[in-house]
Amino acid sequence: PIIYWPNGKRNIVVDGMTRLEIVRKYNLAYIPEPMDFDSIDDVKLWILNNQLGRRNVLNPVQLRKLVGELYIQLKTTHGGDRKSDQV
């Protein structure tokens, strides 16, 4: 499937970018699937979690990079680095 986030006037492809290029190149019929997200941060979390579940992430370097990106995104989404003195 080609999954997208209908974000106002602009649709953002969340998963299936390569498939989208192929169907456009060969003029193939496809039905995109919308997904509802509250924010671009939710989109990023979904993408990172989805990538971690794929079999093509076998390289340890790729895996560490994805886990690191997921950590940073979760940290940012849930209040930052906790260095702030604001309550």
Phi and psi in radians as a Rosetta constraint file:
Dihedral C 1 N 2 CA 2 C 2 CIRCULARHARMONIC -1.890 0.35
Dihedral N 2 CA 2 C 2 N 3 CIRCULARHARMONIC 1.954 0.35
Dihedral C 2 N 3 CA 3 C 3 CIRCULARHARMONIC -1.790 0.35
Dihedral N 3 CA 3 C 3 N 4 CIRCULARHARMONIC 2.330 0.35
Dihedral C 3 N 4 CA 4 C 4 CIRCULARHARMONIC -2.346 0.35
Dihedral N 4 CA 4 C 4 N 5 CIRCULARHARMONIC 2.815 0.35
Dihedral C 4 N 5 CA 5 C 5 CIRCULARHARMONIC -1.949 0.35
Dihedral N 5 CA 5 C 5 N 6 CIRCULARHARMONIC 1.958 0.35
Dihedral C 5 N 6 CA 6 C 6 CIRCULARHARMONIC -1.312 0.35
Dihedral N 6 CA 6 C 6 N 7 CIRCULARHARMONIC 1.654 0.35
Dihedral C 6 N 7 CA 7 C 7 CIRCULARHARMONIC -1.780 0.35
Dihedral N 7 CA 7 C 7 N 8 CIRCULARHARMONIC 1.471 0.35
Dihedral C 7 N 8 CA 8 C 8 CIRCULARHARMONIC 1.177 0.35
Dihedral N 8 CA 8 C 8 N 9 CIRCULARHARMONIC -2.131 0.35
Dihedral C 8 N 9 CA 9 C 9 CIRCULARHARMONIC -1.467 0.35
Dihedral N 9 CA 9 C 9 N 10 CIRCULARHARMONIC -0.157 0.35
Dihedral C 9 N 10 CA 10 C 10 CIRCULARHARMONIC -2.120 0.35
Dihedral N 10 CA 10 C 10 N 11 CIRCULARHARMONIC 2.262 0.35
Dihedral C 10 N 11 CA 11 C 11 CIRCULARHARMONIC -1.633 0.35
Dihedral N 11 CA 11 C 11 N 12 CIRCULARHARMONIC 2.297 0.35
Dihedral C 11 N 12 CA 12 C 12 CIRCULARHARMONIC -1.931 0.35
Dihedral N 12 CA 12 C 12 N 13 CIRCULARHARMONIC 2.118 0.35
Dihedral C 12 N 13 CA 13 C 13 CIRCULARHARMONIC -1.259 0.35
Dihedral N 13 CA 13 C 13 N 14 CIRCULARHARMONIC 2.161 0.35
Dihedral C 13 N 14 CA 14 C 14 CIRCULARHARMONIC -1.714 0.35
Dihedral N 14 CA 14 C 14 N 15 CIRCULARHARMONIC -0.655 0.35
Dihedral C 14 N 15 CA 15 C 15 CIRCULARHARMONIC -2.596 0.35
Dihedral N 15 CA 15 C 15 N 16 CIRCULARHARMONIC 2.370 0.35
Dihedral C 15 N 16 CA 16 C 16 CIRCULARHARMONIC 1.875 0.35
Dihedral N 16 CA 16 C 16 N 17 CIRCULARHARMONIC 0.444 0.35
Dihedral C 16 N 17 CA 17 C 17 CIRCULARHARMONIC -1.059 0.35
Dihedral N 17 CA 17 C 17 N 18 CIRCULARHARMONIC -0.747 0.35
Dihedral C 17 N 18 CA 18 C 18 CIRCULARHARMONIC -1.168 0.35
Dihedral N 18 CA 18 C 18 N 19 CIRCULARHARMONIC -0.726 0.35
Dihedral C 18 N 19 CA 19 C 19 CIRCULARHARMONIC -1.080 0.35
Dihedral N 19 CA 19 C 19 N 20 CIRCULARHARMONIC -0.687 0.35
Dihedral C 19 N 20 CA 20 C 20 CIRCULARHARMONIC -1.093 0.35
Dihedral N 20 CA 20 C 20 N 21 CIRCULARHARMONIC -0.744 0.35
Dihedral C 20 N 21 CA 21 C 21 CIRCULARHARMONIC -1.058 0.35
Dihedral N 21 CA 21 C 21 N 22 CIRCULARHARMONIC -0.727 0.35
Dihedral C 21 N 22 CA 22 C 22 CIRCULARHARMONIC -1.148 0.35
Dihedral N 22 CA 22 C 22 N 23 CIRCULARHARMONIC -0.832 0.35
Dihedral C 22 N 23 CA 23 C 23 CIRCULARHARMONIC -1.145 0.35
Dihedral N 23 CA 23 C 23 N 24 CIRCULARHARMONIC -0.588 0.35
Dihedral C 23 N 24 CA 24 C 24 CIRCULARHARMONIC -1.223 0.35
Dihedral N 24 CA 24 C 24 N 25 CIRCULARHARMONIC -0.720 0.35
Dihedral C 24 N 25 CA 25 C 25 CIRCULARHARMONIC -1.085 0.35
Dihedral N 25 CA 25 C 25 N 26 CIRCULARHARMONIC -0.708 0.35
Dihedral C 25 N 26 CA 26 C 26 CIRCULARHARMONIC -1.811 0.35
Dihedral N 26 CA 26 C 26 N 27 CIRCULARHARMONIC 0.188 0.35
Dihedral C 26 N 27 CA 27 C 27 CIRCULARHARMONIC 0.899 0.35
Dihedral N 27 CA 27 C 27 N 28 CIRCULARHARMONIC 0.825 0.35
Dihedral C 27 N 28 CA 28 C 28 CIRCULARHARMONIC -1.556 0.35
Dihedral N 28 CA 28 C 28 N 29 CIRCULARHARMONIC 2.637 0.35
Dihedral C 28 N 29 CA 29 C 29 CIRCULARHARMONIC -1.396 0.35
Dihedral N 29 CA 29 C 29 N 30 CIRCULARHARMONIC 2.466 0.35
Dihedral C 29 N 30 CA 30 C 30 CIRCULARHARMONIC -2.684 0.35
Dihedral N 30 CA 30 C 30 N 31 CIRCULARHARMONIC 2.757 0.35
Dihedral C 30 N 31 CA 31 C 31 CIRCULARHARMONIC -2.101 0.35
Dihedral N 31 CA 31 C 31 N 32 CIRCULARHARMONIC 1.896 0.35
Dihedral C 31 N 32 CA 32 C 32 CIRCULARHARMONIC -1.237 0.35
Dihedral N 32 CA 32 C 32 N 33 CIRCULARHARMONIC 2.615 0.35
Dihedral C 32 N 33 CA 33 C 33 CIRCULARHARMONIC -1.959 0.35
Dihedral N 33 CA 33 C 33 N 34 CIRCULARHARMONIC 2.078 0.35
Dihedral C 33 N 34 CA 34 C 34 CIRCULARHARMONIC -1.367 0.35
Dihedral N 34 CA 34 C 34 N 35 CIRCULARHARMONIC 2.578 0.35
Dihedral C 34 N 35 CA 35 C 35 CIRCULARHARMONIC -2.232 0.35
Dihedral N 35 CA 35 C 35 N 36 CIRCULARHARMONIC 2.516 0.35
Dihedral C 35 N 36 CA 36 C 36 CIRCULARHARMONIC -1.694 0.35
Dihedral N 36 CA 36 C 36 N 37 CIRCULARHARMONIC 2.160 0.35
Dihedral C 36 N 37 CA 37 C 37 CIRCULARHARMONIC -2.233 0.35
Dihedral N 37 CA 37 C 37 N 38 CIRCULARHARMONIC 2.671 0.35
Dihedral C 37 N 38 CA 38 C 38 CIRCULARHARMONIC -1.454 0.35
Dihedral N 38 CA 38 C 38 N 39 CIRCULARHARMONIC -0.483 0.35
Dihedral C 38 N 39 CA 39 C 39 CIRCULARHARMONIC -2.748 0.35
Dihedral N 39 CA 39 C 39 N 40 CIRCULARHARMONIC 2.957 0.35
Dihedral C 39 N 40 CA 40 C 40 CIRCULARHARMONIC -1.135 0.35
Dihedral N 40 CA 40 C 40 N 41 CIRCULARHARMONIC -0.503 0.35
Dihedral C 40 N 41 CA 41 C 41 CIRCULARHARMONIC -1.115 0.35
Dihedral N 41 CA 41 C 41 N 42 CIRCULARHARMONIC -0.694 0.35
Dihedral C 41 N 42 CA 42 C 42 CIRCULARHARMONIC -1.128 0.35
Dihedral N 42 CA 42 C 42 N 43 CIRCULARHARMONIC -0.659 0.35
Dihedral C 42 N 43 CA 43 C 43 CIRCULARHARMONIC -1.067 0.35
Dihedral N 43 CA 43 C 43 N 44 CIRCULARHARMONIC -0.830 0.35
Dihedral C 43 N 44 CA 44 C 44 CIRCULARHARMONIC -1.066 0.35
Dihedral N 44 CA 44 C 44 N 45 CIRCULARHARMONIC -0.739 0.35
Dihedral C 44 N 45 CA 45 C 45 CIRCULARHARMONIC -1.089 0.35
Dihedral N 45 CA 45 C 45 N 46 CIRCULARHARMONIC -0.742 0.35
Dihedral C 45 N 46 CA 46 C 46 CIRCULARHARMONIC -1.080 0.35
Dihedral N 46 CA 46 C 46 N 47 CIRCULARHARMONIC -0.786 0.35
Dihedral C 46 N 47 CA 47 C 47 CIRCULARHARMONIC -1.064 0.35
Dihedral N 47 CA 47 C 47 N 48 CIRCULARHARMONIC -0.828 0.35
Dihedral C 47 N 48 CA 48 C 48 CIRCULARHARMONIC -1.105 0.35
Dihedral N 48 CA 48 C 48 N 49 CIRCULARHARMONIC -0.786 0.35
Dihedral C 48 N 49 CA 49 C 49 CIRCULARHARMONIC -1.104 0.35
Dihedral N 49 CA 49 C 49 N 50 CIRCULARHARMONIC -0.694 0.35
Dihedral C 49 N 50 CA 50 C 50 CIRCULARHARMONIC -1.139 0.35
Dihedral N 50 CA 50 C 50 N 51 CIRCULARHARMONIC -0.730 0.35
Dihedral C 50 N 51 CA 51 C 51 CIRCULARHARMONIC -1.119 0.35
Dihedral N 51 CA 51 C 51 N 52 CIRCULARHARMONIC -0.660 0.35
Dihedral C 51 N 52 CA 52 C 52 CIRCULARHARMONIC -1.131 0.35
Dihedral N 52 CA 52 C 52 N 53 CIRCULARHARMONIC -0.467 0.35
Dihedral C 52 N 53 CA 53 C 53 CIRCULARHARMONIC -1.492 0.35
Dihedral N 53 CA 53 C 53 N 54 CIRCULARHARMONIC -0.007 0.35
Dihedral C 53 N 54 CA 54 C 54 CIRCULARHARMONIC -1.578 0.35
Dihedral N 54 CA 54 C 54 N 55 CIRCULARHARMONIC 2.615 0.35
Dihedral C 54 N 55 CA 55 C 55 CIRCULARHARMONIC -1.281 0.35
Dihedral N 55 CA 55 C 55 N 56 CIRCULARHARMONIC -0.345 0.35
Dihedral C 55 N 56 CA 56 C 56 CIRCULARHARMONIC -1.331 0.35
Dihedral N 56 CA 56 C 56 N 57 CIRCULARHARMONIC -0.069 0.35
Dihedral C 56 N 57 CA 57 C 57 CIRCULARHARMONIC -1.677 0.35
Dihedral N 57 CA 57 C 57 N 58 CIRCULARHARMONIC 1.299 0.35
Dihedral C 57 N 58 CA 58 C 58 CIRCULARHARMONIC -1.787 0.35
Dihedral N 58 CA 58 C 58 N 59 CIRCULARHARMONIC -0.375 0.35
Dihedral C 58 N 59 CA 59 C 59 CIRCULARHARMONIC -1.254 0.35
Dihedral N 59 CA 59 C 59 N 60 CIRCULARHARMONIC 2.175 0.35
Dihedral C 59 N 60 CA 60 C 60 CIRCULARHARMONIC -1.016 0.35
Dihedral N 60 CA 60 C 60 N 61 CIRCULARHARMONIC -0.579 0.35
Dihedral C 60 N 61 CA 61 C 61 CIRCULARHARMONIC -1.172 0.35
Dihedral N 61 CA 61 C 61 N 62 CIRCULARHARMONIC -0.768 0.35
Dihedral C 61 N 62 CA 62 C 62 CIRCULARHARMONIC -1.070 0.35
Dihedral N 62 CA 62 C 62 N 63 CIRCULARHARMONIC -0.746 0.35
Dihedral C 62 N 63 CA 63 C 63 CIRCULARHARMONIC -1.091 0.35
Dihedral N 63 CA 63 C 63 N 64 CIRCULARHARMONIC -0.813 0.35
Dihedral C 63 N 64 CA 64 C 64 CIRCULARHARMONIC -1.069 0.35
Dihedral N 64 CA 64 C 64 N 65 CIRCULARHARMONIC -0.700 0.35
Dihedral C 64 N 65 CA 65 C 65 CIRCULARHARMONIC -1.106 0.35
Dihedral N 65 CA 65 C 65 N 66 CIRCULARHARMONIC -0.806 0.35
Dihedral C 65 N 66 CA 66 C 66 CIRCULARHARMONIC -1.091 0.35
Dihedral N 66 CA 66 C 66 N 67 CIRCULARHARMONIC -0.761 0.35
Dihedral C 66 N 67 CA 67 C 67 CIRCULARHARMONIC -1.111 0.35
Dihedral N 67 CA 67 C 67 N 68 CIRCULARHARMONIC -0.713 0.35
Dihedral C 67 N 68 CA 68 C 68 CIRCULARHARMONIC -1.096 0.35
Dihedral N 68 CA 68 C 68 N 69 CIRCULARHARMONIC -0.771 0.35
Dihedral C 68 N 69 CA 69 C 69 CIRCULARHARMONIC -1.109 0.35
Dihedral N 69 CA 69 C 69 N 70 CIRCULARHARMONIC -0.703 0.35
Dihedral C 69 N 70 CA 70 C 70 CIRCULARHARMONIC -1.103 0.35
Dihedral N 70 CA 70 C 70 N 71 CIRCULARHARMONIC -0.759 0.35
Dihedral C 70 N 71 CA 71 C 71 CIRCULARHARMONIC -1.030 0.35
Dihedral N 71 CA 71 C 71 N 72 CIRCULARHARMONIC -0.840 0.35
Dihedral C 71 N 72 CA 72 C 72 CIRCULARHARMONIC -1.075 0.35
Dihedral N 72 CA 72 C 72 N 73 CIRCULARHARMONIC -0.757 0.35
Dihedral C 72 N 73 CA 73 C 73 CIRCULARHARMONIC -1.133 0.35
Dihedral N 73 CA 73 C 73 N 74 CIRCULARHARMONIC -0.749 0.35
Dihedral C 73 N 74 CA 74 C 74 CIRCULARHARMONIC -1.133 0.35
Dihedral N 74 CA 74 C 74 N 75 CIRCULARHARMONIC -0.724 0.35
Dihedral C 74 N 75 CA 75 C 75 CIRCULARHARMONIC -1.076 0.35
Dihedral N 75 CA 75 C 75 N 76 CIRCULARHARMONIC -0.790 0.35
Dihedral C 75 N 76 CA 76 C 76 CIRCULARHARMONIC -1.133 0.35
Dihedral N 76 CA 76 C 76 N 77 CIRCULARHARMONIC -0.754 0.35
Dihedral C 76 N 77 CA 77 C 77 CIRCULARHARMONIC -1.164 0.35
Dihedral N 77 CA 77 C 77 N 78 CIRCULARHARMONIC -0.574 0.35
Dihedral C 77 N 78 CA 78 C 78 CIRCULARHARMONIC -1.854 0.35
Dihedral N 78 CA 78 C 78 N 79 CIRCULARHARMONIC 0.589 0.35
Dihedral C 78 N 79 CA 79 C 79 CIRCULARHARMONIC 1.939 0.35
Dihedral N 79 CA 79 C 79 N 80 CIRCULARHARMONIC 0.163 0.35
Dihedral C 79 N 80 CA 80 C 80 CIRCULARHARMONIC 1.443 0.35
Dihedral N 80 CA 80 C 80 N 81 CIRCULARHARMONIC -2.648 0.35
Dihedral C 80 N 81 CA 81 C 81 CIRCULARHARMONIC -1.691 0.35
Dihedral N 81 CA 81 C 81 N 82 CIRCULARHARMONIC 0.103 0.35
Dihedral C 81 N 82 CA 82 C 82 CIRCULARHARMONIC 1.137 0.35
Dihedral N 82 CA 82 C 82 N 83 CIRCULARHARMONIC 0.258 0.35
Dihedral C 82 N 83 CA 83 C 83 CIRCULARHARMONIC -1.514 0.35
Dihedral N 83 CA 83 C 83 N 84 CIRCULARHARMONIC -0.204 0.35
Dihedral C 83 N 84 CA 84 C 84 CIRCULARHARMONIC -1.269 0.35
Dihedral N 84 CA 84 C 84 N 85 CIRCULARHARMONIC 2.507 0.35
Dihedral C 84 N 85 CA 85 C 85 CIRCULARHARMONIC -1.602 0.35
Dihedral N 85 CA 85 C 85 N 86 CIRCULARHARMONIC 0.076 0.35
Dihedral C 85 N 86 CA 86 C 86 CIRCULARHARMONIC -1.404 0.35
Dihedral N 86 CA 86 C 86 N 87 CIRCULARHARMONIC 2.520 0.35
